[in-house]
Amino acid sequence: MSDPVDVPIEDDVIRLGQFLKLANLIDTGAEAKTVIAAGLVRVNDEVELRRGRQLHTGDVVALAGHKVRVVGG
């Protein structure tokens, strides 16, 4: 995998499901629920099964060969 792409957020934290949509890794909230429940999403190299997981600046999210990093706004 290549280096993560920085994705800025407006607040200090964002929920995982929202961030996946913001980063254009998925199209809908339903898709977020599906890929997270299937164990396809990793946060900081650990499988994450909670759609409501709070992400902070510096967290790296990986899905389907893509890596994105949370950057505070």
PDB file of N, CA, C, O and CB in Angstrom:
ATOM      1  N   MET A   1       0.830  -1.185   0.000  1.00  0.00           N
ATOM      2  CA  MET A   1       0.000   0.000   0.000  1.00  0.00           C
ATOM      3  C   MET A   1       0.874   1.248   0.000  1.00  0.00           C
ATOM      4  O   MET A   1       1.955   1.261   0.589  1.00  0.00           O
ATOM      5  CB  MET A   1      -0.944  -0.001   1.207  1.00  0.00           C
ATOM      6  N   SER A   2       0.401   2.281  -0.658  1.00  0.00           N
ATOM      7  CA  SER A   2       1.142   3.529  -0.713  1.00  0.00           C
ATOM      8  C   SER A   2       0.893   4.354   0.544  1.00  0.00           C
ATOM      9  O   SER A   2       0.172   3.938   1.451  1.00  0.00           O
ATOM     10  CB  SER A   2       0.756   4.325  -1.960  1.00  0.00           C
ATOM     11  N   ASP A   3       1.509   5.537   0.575  1.00  0.00           N
ATOM     12  CA  ASP A   3       1.315   6.441   1.705  1.00  0.00           C
ATOM     13  C   ASP A   3      -0.142   6.877   1.771  1.00  0.00           C
ATOM     14  O   ASP A   3      -0.812   6.969   0.743  1.00  0.00           O
ATOM     15  CB  ASP A   3       2.246   7.671   1.594  1.00  0.00           C
ATOM     16  N   PRO A   4      -0.633   7.146   2.978  1.00  0.00           N
ATOM     17  CA  PRO A   4      -2.030   7.570   3.107  1.00  0.00           C
ATOM     18  C   PRO A   4      -2.268   8.955   2.501  1.00  0.00           C
ATOM     19  O   PRO A   4      -1.383   9.809   2.488  1.00  0.00           O
ATOM     20  CB  PRO A   4      -2.442   7.573   4.576  1.00  0.00           C
ATOM     21  N   VAL A   5      -3.475   9.147   2.005  1.00  0.00           N
ATOM     22  CA  VAL A   5      -3.908  10.440   1.496  1.00  0.00           C
ATOM     23  C   VAL A   5      -4.534  11.203   2.660  1.00  0.00           C
ATOM     24  O   VAL A   5      -5.353  10.648   3.393  1.00  0.00           O
ATOM     25  CB  VAL A   5      -4.918  10.284   0.298  1.00  0.00           C
ATOM     26  N   ASP A   6      -4.158  12.471   2.838  1.00  0.00           N
ATOM     27  CA  ASP A   6      -4.719  13.283   3.915  1.00  0.00           C
ATOM     28  C   ASP A   6      -6.125  13.745   3.558  1.00  0.00           C
ATOM     29  O   ASP A   6      -6.362  14.252   2.461  1.00  0.00           O
ATOM     30  CB  ASP A   6      -3.817  14.493   4.207  1.00  0.00           C
ATOM     31  N   VAL A   7      -7.061  13.566   4.499  1.00  0.00           N
ATOM     32  CA  VAL A   7      -8.443  14.020   4.314  1.00  0.00           C
ATOM     33  C   VAL A   7      -8.780  14.934   5.493  1.00  0.00           C
ATOM     34  O   VAL A   7      -8.882  14.472   6.629  1.00  0.00           O
ATOM     35  CB  VAL A   7      -9.456  12.798   4.219  1.00  0.00           C
ATOM     36  N   PRO A   8      -8.953  16.236   5.222  1.00  0.00           N
ATOM     37  CA  PRO A   8      -9.257  17.163   6.318  1.00  0.00           C
ATOM     38  C   PRO A   8     -10.689  17.027   6.831  1.00  0.00           C
ATOM     39  O   PRO A   8     -11.620  16.763   6.070  1.00  0.00           O
ATOM     40  CB  PRO A   8      -9.019  18.587   5.865  1.00  0.00           C
ATOM     41  N   ILE A   9     -10.839  17.215   8.143  1.00  0.00           N
ATOM     42  CA  ILE A   9     -12.169  17.232   8.758  1.00  0.00           C
ATOM     43  C   ILE A   9     -12.363  18.607   9.401  1.00  0.00           C
ATOM     44  O   ILE A   9     -11.390  19.298   9.702  1.00  0.00           O
ATOM     45  CB  ILE A   9     -12.333  16.068   9.823  1.00  0.00           C
ATOM     46  N   GLU A  10     -13.623  19.001   9.612  1.00  0.00           N
ATOM     47  CA  GLU A  10     -13.908  20.327  10.153  1.00  0.00           C
ATOM     48  C   GLU A  10     -13.768  20.395  11.669  1.00  0.00           C
ATOM     49  O   GLU A  10     -13.361  21.425  12.206  1.00  0.00           O
ATOM     50  CB  GLU A  10     -15.296  20.748   9.760  1.00  0.00           C
ATOM     51  N   ASP A  11     -14.101  19.313  12.362  1.00  0.00           N
ATOM     52  CA  ASP A  11     -14.061  19.297  13.824  1.00  0.00           C
ATOM     53  C   ASP A  11     -12.833  18.538  14.312  1.00  0.00           C
ATOM     54  O   ASP A  11     -11.980  18.139  13.520  1.00  0.00           O
ATOM     55  CB  ASP A  11     -15.345  18.664  14.396  1.00  0.00           C
ATOM     56  N   ASP A  12     -12.754  18.344  15.626  1.00  0.00           N
ATOM     57  CA  ASP A  12     -11.635  17.608  16.211  1.00  0.00           C
ATOM     58  C   ASP A  12     -11.778  16.105  16.034  1.00  0.00           C
ATOM     59  O   ASP A  12     -10.782  15.385  15.978  1.00  0.00           O
ATOM     60  CB  ASP A  12     -11.510  17.937  17.680  1.00  0.00           C
ATOM     61  N   VAL A  13     -13.028  15.626  15.947  1.00  0.00           N
ATOM     62  CA  VAL A  13     -13.284  14.196  15.799  1.00  0.00           C
ATOM     63  C   VAL A  13     -14.354  13.974  14.737  1.00  0.00           C
ATOM     64  O   VAL A  13     -15.120  14.877  14.400  1.00  0.00           O
ATOM     65  CB  VAL A  13     -13.716  13.569  17.147  1.00  0.00           C
ATOM     66  N   ILE A  14     -14.386  12.739  14.217  1.00  0.00           N
ATOM     67  CA  ILE A  14     -15.410  12.342  13.247  1.00  0.00           C
ATOM     68  C   ILE A  14     -15.656  10.859  13.424  1.00  0.00           C
ATOM     69  O   ILE A  14     -14.737  10.113  13.764  1.00  0.00           O
ATOM     70  CB  ILE A  14     -14.978  12.674  11.772  1.00  0.00           C
ATOM     71  N   ARG A  15     -16.870  10.426  13.200  1.00  0.00           N
ATOM     72  CA  ARG A  15     -17.186   8.996  13.312  1.00  0.00           C
ATOM     73  C   ARG A  15     -16.694   8.262  12.068  1.00  0.00           C
ATOM     74  O   ARG A  15     -16.661   8.820  10.971  1.00  0.00           O
ATOM     75  CB  ARG A  15     -18.716   8.777  13.504  1.00  0.00           C
ATOM     76  N   LEU A  16     -16.320   7.019  12.257  1.00  0.00           N
ATOM     77  CA  LEU A  16     -15.749   6.218  11.178  1.00  0.00           C
ATOM     78  C   LEU A  16     -16.660   6.166   9.957  1.00  0.00           C
ATOM     79  O   LEU A  16     -16.199   6.380   8.836  1.00  0.00           O
ATOM     80  CB  LEU A  16     -15.470   4.812  11.667  1.00  0.00           C
ATOM     81  N   GLY A  17     -17.953   5.884  10.160  1.00  0.00           N
ATOM     82  CA  GLY A  17     -18.876   5.800   9.026  1.00  0.00           C
ATOM     83  C   GLY A  17     -18.922   7.091   8.229  1.00  0.00           C
ATOM     84  O   GLY A  17     -18.939   7.066   6.998  1.00  0.00           O
ATOM     85  N   GLN A  18     -18.942   8.221   8.927  1.00  0.00           N
ATOM     86  CA  GLN A  18     -18.962   9.522   8.262  1.00  0.00           C
ATOM     87  C   GLN A  18     -17.661   9.769   7.507  1.00  0.00           C
ATOM     88  O   GLN A  18     -17.665  10.301   6.397  1.00  0.00           O
ATOM     89  CB  GLN A  18     -19.200  10.642   9.281  1.00  0.00           C
ATOM     90  N   PHE A  19     -16.554   9.377   8.119  1.00  0.00           N
ATOM     91  CA  PHE A  19     -15.245   9.611   7.495  1.00  0.00           C
ATOM     92  C   PHE A  19     -15.082   8.788   6.223  1.00  0.00           C
ATOM     93  O   PHE A  19     -14.507   9.269   5.247  1.00  0.00           O
ATOM     94  CB  PHE A  19     -14.119   9.278   8.479  1.00  0.00           C
ATOM     95  N   LEU A  20     -15.577   7.563   6.224  1.00  0.00           N
ATOM     96  CA  LEU A  20     -15.488   6.738   5.016  1.00  0.00           C
ATOM     97  C   LEU A  20     -16.189   7.421   3.842  1.00  0.00           C
ATOM     98  O   LEU A  20     -15.703   7.378   2.712  1.00  0.00           O
ATOM     99  CB  LEU A  20     -16.104   5.344   5.265  1.00  0.00           C
ATOM    100  N   LYS A  21     -17.333   8.051   4.114  1.00  0.00           N
ATOM    101  CA  LYS A  21     -18.055   8.773   3.058  1.00  0.00           C
ATOM    102  C   LYS A  21     -17.305  10.041   2.657  1.00  0.00           C
ATOM    103  O   LYS A  21     -17.182  10.341   1.469  1.00  0.00           O
ATOM    104  CB  LYS A  21     -19.482   9.127   3.523  1.00  0.00           C
ATOM    105  N   LEU A  22     -16.807  10.780   3.635  1.00  0.00           N
ATOM    106  CA  LEU A  22     -16.068  12.014   3.366  1.00  0.00           C
ATOM    107  C   LEU A  22     -14.835  11.743   2.501  1.00  0.00           C
ATOM    108  O   LEU A  22     -14.497  12.533   1.621  1.00  0.00           O
ATOM    109  CB  LEU A  22     -15.650  12.682   4.683  1.00  0.00           C
ATOM    110  N   ALA A  23     -14.175  10.625   2.762  1.00  0.00           N
ATOM    111  CA  ALA A  23     -12.958  10.274   2.030  1.00  0.00           C
ATOM    112  C   ALA A  23     -13.255   9.602   0.687  1.00  0.00           C
ATOM    113  O   ALA A  23     -12.337   9.202  -0.029  1.00  0.00           O
ATOM    114  CB  ALA A  23     -12.093   9.359   2.877  1.00  0.00           C
ATOM    115  N   ASN A  24     -14.544   9.481   0.350  1.00  0.00           N
ATOM    116  CA  ASN A  24     -14.973   8.854  -0.909  1.00  0.00           C
ATOM    117  C   ASN A  24     -14.537   7.395  -1.032  1.00  0.00           C
ATOM    118  O   ASN A  24     -14.295   6.908  -2.136  1.00  0.00           O
ATOM    119  CB  ASN A  24     -14.428   9.638  -2.081  1.00  0.00           C
ATOM    120  N   LEU A  25     -14.439   6.701   0.101  1.00  0.00           N
ATOM    121  CA  LEU A  25     -14.123   5.276   0.069  1.00  0.00           C
ATOM    122  C   LEU A  25     -15.386   4.451  -0.118  1.00  0.00           C
ATOM    123  O   LEU A  25     -15.327   3.309  -0.574  1.00  0.00           O
ATOM    124  CB  LEU A  25     -13.401   4.856   1.353  1.00  0.00           C
ATOM    125  N   ILE A  26     -16.532   5.033   0.238  1.00  0.00           N
ATOM    126  CA  ILE A  26     -17.838   4.388   0.075  1.00  0.00           C
ATOM    127  C   ILE A  26     -18.831   5.443  -0.387  1.00  0.00           C
ATOM    128  O   ILE A  26     -18.526   6.635  -0.376  1.00  0.00           O
ATOM    129  CB  ILE A  26     -18.317   3.709   1.409  1.00  0.00           C
ATOM    130  N   ASP A  27     -20.027   5.004  -0.795  1.00  0.00           N
ATOM    131  CA  ASP A  27     -21.034   5.937  -1.287  1.00  0.00           C
ATOM    132  C   ASP A  27     -22.147   6.243  -0.293  1.00  0.00           C
ATOM    133  O   ASP A  27     -22.688   7.349  -0.292  1.00  0.00           O
ATOM    134  CB  ASP A  27     -21.632   5.400  -2.531  1.00  0.00           C
ATOM    135  N   THR A  28     -22.496   5.277   0.553  1.00  0.00           N
ATOM    136  CA  THR A  28     -23.648   5.453   1.442  1.00  0.00           C
ATOM    137  C   THR A  28     -23.352   4.971   2.852  1.00  0.00           C
ATOM    138  O   THR A  28     -22.400   4.227   3.087  1.00  0.00           O
ATOM    139  CB  THR A  28     -24.856   4.714   0.891  1.00  0.00           C
ATOM    140  N   GLY A  29     -24.190   5.412   3.787  1.00  0.00           N
ATOM    141  CA  GLY A  29     -24.076   4.937   5.160  1.00  0.00           C
ATOM    142  C   GLY A  29     -24.331   3.444   5.267  1.00  0.00           C
ATOM    143  O   GLY A  29     -23.712   2.759   6.081  1.00  0.00           O
ATOM    144  N   ALA A  30     -25.250   2.938   4.439  1.00  0.00           N
ATOM    145  CA  ALA A  30     -25.527   1.497   4.441  1.00  0.00           C
ATOM    146  C   ALA A  30     -24.294   0.718   4.007  1.00  0.00           C
ATOM    147  O   ALA A  30     -23.998  -0.345   4.553  1.00  0.00           O
ATOM    148  CB  ALA A  30     -26.716   1.170   3.517  1.00  0.00           C
ATOM    149  N   GLU A  31     -23.581   1.247   3.027  1.00  0.00           N
ATOM    150  CA  GLU A  31     -22.347   0.588   2.568  1.00  0.00           C
ATOM    151  C   GLU A  31     -21.298   0.616   3.676  1.00  0.00           C
ATOM    152  O   GLU A  31     -20.551  -0.347   3.848  1.00  0.00           O
ATOM    153  CB  GLU A  31     -21.796   1.275   1.284  1.00  0.00           C
ATOM    154  N   ALA A  32     -21.238   1.713   4.425  1.00  0.00           N
ATOM    155  CA  ALA A  32     -20.296   1.805   5.553  1.00  0.00           C
ATOM    156  C   ALA A  32     -20.589   0.698   6.556  1.00  0.00           C
ATOM    157  O   ALA A  32     -19.683  -0.001   7.011  1.00  0.00           O
ATOM    158  CB  ALA A  32     -20.383   3.200   6.243  1.00  0.00           C
ATOM    159  N   LYS A  33     -21.871   0.547   6.895  1.00  0.00           N
ATOM    160  CA  LYS A  33     -22.268  -0.488   7.854  1.00  0.00           C
ATOM    161  C   LYS A  33     -21.829  -1.868   7.376  1.00  0.00           C
ATOM    162  O   LYS A  33     -21.324  -2.675   8.156  1.00  0.00           O
ATOM    163  CB  LYS A  33     -23.791  -0.465   8.074  1.00  0.00           C
ATOM    164  N   THR A  34     -22.027  -2.128   6.087  1.00  0.00           N
ATOM    165  CA  THR A  34     -21.697  -3.435   5.513  1.00  0.00           C
ATOM    166  C   THR A  34     -20.203  -3.725   5.556  1.00  0.00           C
ATOM    167  O   THR A  34     -19.798  -4.791   6.021  1.00  0.00           O
ATOM    168  CB  THR A  34     -22.187  -3.513   4.081  1.00  0.00           C
ATOM    169  N   VAL A  35     -19.373  -2.791   5.078  1.00  0.00           N
ATOM    170  CA  VAL A  35     -17.931  -3.056   5.016  1.00  0.00           C
ATOM    171  C   VAL A  35     -17.302  -3.104   6.401  1.00  0.00           C
ATOM    172  O   VAL A  35     -16.351  -3.852   6.632  1.00  0.00           O
ATOM    173  CB  VAL A  35     -17.236  -1.995   4.175  1.00  0.00           C
ATOM    174  N   ILE A  36     -17.836  -2.300   7.327  1.00  0.00           N
ATOM    175  CA  ILE A  36     -17.309  -2.329   8.697  1.00  0.00           C
ATOM    176  C   ILE A  36     -17.679  -3.646   9.375  1.00  0.00           C
ATOM    177  O   ILE A  36     -16.832  -4.281  10.003  1.00  0.00           O
ATOM    178  CB  ILE A  36     -17.849  -1.129   9.520  1.00  0.00           C
ATOM    179  N   ALA A  37     -18.944  -4.058   9.250  1.00  0.00           N
ATOM    180  CA  ALA A  37     -19.387  -5.318   9.868  1.00  0.00           C
ATOM    181  C   ALA A  37     -18.655  -6.524   9.297  1.00  0.00           C
ATOM    182  O   ALA A  37     -18.466  -7.523   9.990  1.00  0.00           O
ATOM    183  CB  ALA A  37     -20.888  -5.497   9.679  1.00  0.00           C
ATOM    184  N   ALA A  38     -18.242  -6.435   8.035  1.00  0.00           N
ATOM    185  CA  ALA A  38     -17.527  -7.541   7.395  1.00  0.00           C
ATOM    186  C   ALA A  38     -16.045  -7.579   7.781  1.00  0.00           C
ATOM    187  O   ALA A  38     -15.317  -8.483   7.369  1.00  0.00           O
ATOM    188  CB  ALA A  38     -17.659  -7.436   5.883  1.00  0.00           C
ATOM    189  N   GLY A  39     -15.604  -6.602   8.567  1.00  0.00           N
ATOM    190  CA  GLY A  39     -14.204  -6.585   9.006  1.00  0.00           C
ATOM    191  C   GLY A  39     -13.239  -6.121   7.931  1.00  0.00           C
ATOM    192  O   GLY A  39     -12.056  -6.462   7.967  1.00  0.00           O
ATOM    193  N   LEU A  40     -13.732  -5.349   6.978  1.00  0.00           N
ATOM    194  CA  LEU A  40     -12.892  -4.901   5.860  1.00  0.00           C
ATOM    195  C   LEU A  40     -12.191  -3.576   6.124  1.00  0.00           C
ATOM    196  O   LEU A  40     -11.334  -3.160   5.344  1.00  0.00           O
ATOM    197  CB  LEU A  40     -13.726  -4.776   4.617  1.00  0.00           C
ATOM    198  N   VAL A  41     -12.550  -2.910   7.222  1.00  0.00           N
ATOM    199  CA  VAL A  41     -11.979  -1.599   7.529  1.00  0.00           C
ATOM    200  C   VAL A  41     -10.966  -1.735   8.659  1.00  0.00           C
ATOM    201  O   VAL A  41     -11.218  -2.385   9.674  1.00  0.00           O
ATOM    202  CB  VAL A  41     -13.092  -0.586   7.913  1.00  0.00           C
ATOM    203  N   ARG A  42      -9.807  -1.101   8.453  1.00  0.00           N
ATOM    204  CA  ARG A  42      -8.772  -1.089   9.487  1.00  0.00           C
ATOM    205  C   ARG A  42      -8.515   0.350   9.910  1.00  0.00           C
ATOM    206  O   ARG A  42      -8.456   1.252   9.075  1.00  0.00           O
ATOM    207  CB  ARG A  42      -7.460  -1.759   8.980  1.00  0.00           C
ATOM    208  N   VAL A  43      -8.361   0.555  11.216  1.00  0.00           N
ATOM    209  CA  VAL A  43      -7.984   1.854  11.754  1.00  0.00           C
ATOM    210  C   VAL A  43      -6.670   1.664  12.484  1.00  0.00           C
ATOM    211  O   VAL A  43      -6.579   0.881  13.430  1.00  0.00           O
ATOM    212  CB  VAL A  43      -9.093   2.444  12.701  1.00  0.00           C
ATOM    213  N   ASN A  44      -5.655   2.384  12.039  1.00  0.00           N
ATOM    214  CA  ASN A  44      -4.310   2.257  12.625  1.00  0.00           C
ATOM    215  C   ASN A  44      -3.861   0.792  12.646  1.00  0.00           C
ATOM    216  O   ASN A  44      -3.332   0.306  13.646  1.00  0.00           O
ATOM    217  CB  ASN A  44      -4.288   2.840  14.061  1.00  0.00           C
ATOM    218  N   ASP A  45      -4.081   0.101  11.529  1.00  0.00           N
ATOM    219  CA  ASP A  45      -3.673  -1.289  11.303  1.00  0.00           C
ATOM    220  C   ASP A  45      -4.392  -2.321  12.170  1.00  0.00           C
ATOM    221  O   ASP A  45      -3.916  -3.447  12.314  1.00  0.00           O
ATOM    222  CB  ASP A  45      -2.213  -1.409  11.533  1.00  0.00           C
ATOM    223  N   GLU A  46      -5.529  -1.948  12.745  1.00  0.00           N
ATOM    224  CA  GLU A  46      -6.343  -2.899  13.498  1.00  0.00           C
ATOM    225  C   GLU A  46      -7.749  -2.927  12.920  1.00  0.00           C
ATOM    226  O   GLU A  46      -8.311  -1.875  12.614  1.00  0.00           O
ATOM    227  CB  GLU A  46      -6.378  -2.533  15.005  1.00  0.00           C
ATOM    228  N   VAL A  47      -8.330  -4.120  12.765  1.00  0.00           N
ATOM    229  CA  VAL A  47      -9.693  -4.241  12.249  1.00  0.00           C
ATOM    230  C   VAL A  47     -10.643  -3.511  13.198  1.00  0.00           C
ATOM    231  O   VAL A  47     -10.583  -3.687  14.414  1.00  0.00           O
ATOM    232  CB  VAL A  47     -10.106  -5.742  12.090  1.00  0.00           C
ATOM    233  N   GLU A  48     -11.513  -2.695  12.623  1.00  0.00           N
ATOM    234  CA  GLU A  48     -12.482  -1.931  13.422  1.00  0.00           C
ATOM    235  C   GLU A  48     -13.891  -2.341  13.023  1.00  0.00           C
ATOM    236  O   GLU A  48     -14.242  -2.300  11.844  1.00  0.00           O
ATOM    237  CB  GLU A  48     -12.284  -0.394  13.234  1.00  0.00           C
ATOM    238  N   LEU A  49     -14.698  -2.737  14.002  1.00  0.00           N
ATOM    239  CA  LEU A  49     -16.057  -3.211  13.753  1.00  0.00           C
ATOM    240  C   LEU A  49     -17.123  -2.236  14.229  1.00  0.00           C
ATOM    241  O   LEU A  49     -18.315  -2.533  14.138  1.00  0.00           O
ATOM    242  CB  LEU A  49     -16.261  -4.540  14.422  1.00  0.00           C
ATOM    243  N   ARG A  50     -16.716  -1.080  14.733  1.00  0.00           N
ATOM    244  CA  ARG A  50     -17.672  -0.093  15.257  1.00  0.00           C
ATOM    245  C   ARG A  50     -17.804   1.081  14.291  1.00  0.00           C
ATOM    246  O   ARG A  50     -16.847   1.826  14.082  1.00  0.00           O
ATOM    247  CB  ARG A  50     -17.231   0.412  16.656  1.00  0.00           C
ATOM    248  N   ARG A  51     -18.972   1.243  13.711  1.00  0.00           N
ATOM    249  CA  ARG A  51     -19.208   2.334  12.763  1.00  0.00           C
ATOM    250  C   ARG A  51     -19.095   3.689  13.464  1.00  0.00           C
ATOM    251  O   ARG A  51     -18.718   4.681  12.838  1.00  0.00           O
ATOM    252  CB  ARG A  51     -20.598   2.187  12.105  1.00  0.00           C
ATOM    253  N   GLY A  52     -19.416   3.735  14.743  1.00  0.00           N
ATOM    254  CA  GLY A  52     -19.377   4.982  15.503  1.00  0.00           C
ATOM    255  C   GLY A  52     -18.031   5.297  16.114  1.00  0.00           C
ATOM    256  O   GLY A  52     -17.915   6.255  16.879  1.00  0.00           O
ATOM    257  N   ARG A  53     -17.019   4.527  15.803  1.00  0.00           N
ATOM    258  CA  ARG A  53     -15.669   4.766  16.339  1.00  0.00           C
ATOM    259  C   ARG A  53     -15.264   6.219  16.076  1.00  0.00           C
ATOM    260  O   ARG A  53     -15.372   6.710  14.952  1.00  0.00           O
ATOM    261  CB  ARG A  53     -14.631   3.783  15.700  1.00  0.00           C
ATOM    262  N   GLN A  54     -14.801   6.892  17.115  1.00  0.00           N
ATOM    263  CA  GLN A  54     -14.362   8.278  16.986  1.00  0.00           C
ATOM    264  C   GLN A  54     -12.941   8.304  16.429  1.00  0.00           C
ATOM    265  O   GLN A  54     -12.038   7.677  16.982  1.00  0.00           O
ATOM    266  CB  GLN A  54     -14.432   9.016  18.354  1.00  0.00           C
ATOM    267  N   LEU A  55     -12.754   9.024  15.344  1.00  0.00           N
ATOM    268  CA  LEU A  55     -11.434   9.182  14.744  1.00  0.00           C
ATOM    269  C   LEU A  55     -10.889  10.556  15.095  1.00  0.00           C
ATOM    270  O   LEU A  55     -11.637  11.529  15.191  1.00  0.00           O
ATOM    271  CB  LEU A  55     -11.491   8.990  13.205  1.00  0.00           C
ATOM    272  N   HIS A  56      -9.587  10.623  15.286  1.00  0.00           N
ATOM    273  CA  HIS A  56      -8.913  11.862  15.641  1.00  0.00           C
ATOM    274  C   HIS A  56      -7.801  12.136  14.631  1.00  0.00           C
ATOM    275  O   HIS A  56      -7.419  11.252  13.864  1.00  0.00           O
ATOM    276  CB  HIS A  56      -8.345  11.792  17.083  1.00  0.00           C
ATOM    277  N   THR A  57      -7.291  13.352  14.637  1.00  0.00           N
ATOM    278  CA  THR A  57      -6.198  13.720  13.751  1.00  0.00           C
ATOM    279  C   THR A  57      -5.059  12.707  13.872  1.00  0.00           C
ATOM    280  O   THR A  57      -4.637  12.356  14.974  1.00  0.00           O
ATOM    281  CB  THR A  57      -5.695  15.143  14.072  1.00  0.00           C
ATOM    282  N   GLY A  58      -4.578  12.248  12.729  1.00  0.00           N
ATOM    283  CA  GLY A  58      -3.467  11.296  12.694  1.00  0.00           C
ATOM    284  C   GLY A  58      -3.900   9.852  12.514  1.00  0.00           C
ATOM    285  O   GLY A  58      -3.086   9.013  12.129  1.00  0.00           O
ATOM    286  N   ASP A  59      -5.176   9.538  12.787  1.00  0.00           N
ATOM    287  CA  ASP A  59      -5.656   8.169  12.582  1.00  0.00           C
ATOM    288  C   ASP A  59      -5.610   7.832  11.092  1.00  0.00           C
ATOM    289  O   ASP A  59      -5.925   8.667  10.244  1.00  0.00           O
ATOM    290  CB  ASP A  59      -7.103   7.996  13.139  1.00  0.00           C
ATOM    291  N   VAL A  60      -5.213   6.601  10.787  1.00  0.00           N
ATOM    292  CA  VAL A  60      -5.140   6.137   9.402  1.00  0.00           C
ATOM    293  C   VAL A  60      -6.173   5.038   9.198  1.00  0.00           C
ATOM    294  O   VAL A  60      -6.200   4.049   9.930  1.00  0.00           O
ATOM    295  CB  VAL A  60      -3.709   5.625   9.053  1.00  0.00           C
ATOM    296  N   VAL A  61      -7.026   5.225   8.188  1.00  0.00           N
ATOM    297  CA  VAL A  61      -8.092   4.282   7.871  1.00  0.00           C
ATOM    298  C   VAL A  61      -7.748   3.606   6.546  1.00  0.00           C
ATOM    299  O   VAL A  61      -7.365   4.269   5.583  1.00  0.00           O
ATOM    300  CB  VAL A  61      -9.486   4.999   7.797  1.00  0.00           C
ATOM    301  N   ALA A  62      -7.889   2.276   6.507  1.00  0.00           N
ATOM    302  CA  ALA A  62      -7.597   1.522   5.286  1.00  0.00           C
ATOM    303  C   ALA A  62      -8.821   0.705   4.881  1.00  0.00           C
ATOM    304  O   ALA A  62      -9.495   0.097   5.713  1.00  0.00           O
ATOM    305  CB  ALA A  62      -6.366   0.595   5.489  1.00  0.00           C
ATOM    306  N   LEU A  63      -9.087   0.713   3.563  1.00  0.00           N
ATOM    307  CA  LEU A  63     -10.183  -0.067   2.999  1.00  0.00           C
ATOM    308  C   LEU A  63      -9.866  -0.358   1.545  1.00  0.00           C
ATOM    309  O   LEU A  63      -9.569   0.556   0.777  1.00  0.00           O
ATOM    310  CB  LEU A  63     -11.543   0.681   3.134  1.00  0.00           C
ATOM    311  N   ALA A  64      -9.926  -1.614   1.167  1.00  0.00           N
ATOM    312  CA  ALA A  64      -9.777  -2.042  -0.233  1.00  0.00           C
ATOM    313  C   ALA A  64      -8.520  -1.472  -0.892  1.00  0.00           C
ATOM    314  O   ALA A  64      -8.568  -0.994  -2.025  1.00  0.00           O
ATOM    315  CB  ALA A  64     -11.002  -1.624  -1.035  1.00  0.00           C
ATOM    316  N   GLY A  65      -7.421  -1.525  -0.191  1.00  0.00           N
ATOM    317  CA  GLY A  65      -6.150  -1.070  -0.767  1.00  0.00           C
ATOM    318  C   GLY A  65      -5.923   0.430  -0.726  1.00  0.00           C
ATOM    319  O   GLY A  65      -4.897   0.916  -1.204  1.00  0.00           O
ATOM    320  N   HIS A  66      -6.868   1.168  -0.161  1.00  0.00           N
ATOM    321  CA  HIS A  66      -6.731   2.623  -0.052  1.00  0.00           C
ATOM    322  C   HIS A  66      -6.483   2.978   1.411  1.00  0.00           C
ATOM    323  O   HIS A  66      -7.087   2.401   2.315  1.00  0.00           O
ATOM    324  CB  HIS A  66      -8.004   3.359  -0.599  1.00  0.00           C
ATOM    325  N   LYS A  67      -5.575   3.948   1.630  1.00  0.00           N
ATOM    326  CA  LYS A  67      -5.303   4.434   2.983  1.00  0.00           C
ATOM    327  C   LYS A  67      -5.542   5.926   3.021  1.00  0.00           C
ATOM    328  O   LYS A  67      -5.085   6.654   2.139  1.00  0.00           O
ATOM    329  CB  LYS A  67      -3.853   4.097   3.428  1.00  0.00           C
ATOM    330  N   VAL A  68      -6.252   6.388   4.033  1.00  0.00           N
ATOM    331  CA  VAL A  68      -6.511   7.810   4.213  1.00  0.00           C
ATOM    332  C   VAL A  68      -6.223   8.184   5.665  1.00  0.00           C
ATOM    333  O   VAL A  68      -6.459   7.399   6.583  1.00  0.00           O
ATOM    334  CB  VAL A  68      -7.977   8.167   3.826  1.00  0.00           C
ATOM    335  N   ARG A  69      -5.705   9.405   5.852  1.00  0.00           N
ATOM    336  CA  ARG A  69      -5.352   9.866   7.190  1.00  0.00           C
ATOM    337  C   ARG A  69      -6.232  11.049   7.563  1.00  0.00           C
ATOM    338  O   ARG A  69      -6.474  11.940   6.749  1.00  0.00           O
ATOM    339  CB  ARG A  69      -3.853  10.250   7.268  1.00  0.00           C
ATOM    340  N   VAL A  70      -6.707  11.046   8.806  1.00  0.00           N
ATOM    341  CA  VAL A  70      -7.525  12.140   9.327  1.00  0.00           C
ATOM    342  C   VAL A  70      -6.616  13.339   9.616  1.00  0.00           C
ATOM    343  O   VAL A  70      -5.601  13.214  10.301  1.00  0.00           O
ATOM    344  CB  VAL A  70      -8.301  11.698  10.616  1.00  0.00           C
ATOM    345  N   VAL A  71      -7.000  14.499   9.083  1.00  0.00           N
ATOM    346  CA  VAL A  71      -6.257  15.729   9.326  1.00  0.00           C
ATOM    347  C   VAL A  71      -7.233  16.758   9.867  1.00  0.00           C
ATOM    348  O   VAL A  71      -8.244  17.056   9.230  1.00  0.00           O
ATOM    349  CB  VAL A  71      -5.549  16.244   8.026  1.00  0.00           C
ATOM    350  N   GLY A  72      -6.935  17.304  11.045  1.00  0.00           N
ATOM    351  CA  GLY A  72      -7.816  18.282  11.671  1.00  0.00           C
ATOM    352  C   GLY A  72      -7.975  19.531  10.840  1.00  0.00           C
ATOM    353  O   GLY A  72      -7.068  19.915  10.102  1.00  0.00           O
ATOM    354  N   GLY A  73      -9.132  20.167  10.958  1.00  0.00           N
ATOM    355  CA  GLY A  73      -9.452  21.332  10.152  1.00  0.00           C
ATOM    356  C   GLY A  73      -9.084  22.617  10.761  1.00  0.00           C
ATOM    357  O   GLY A  73      -9.310  23.670  10.164  1.00  0.00           O
TER     358      GLY A  73
END
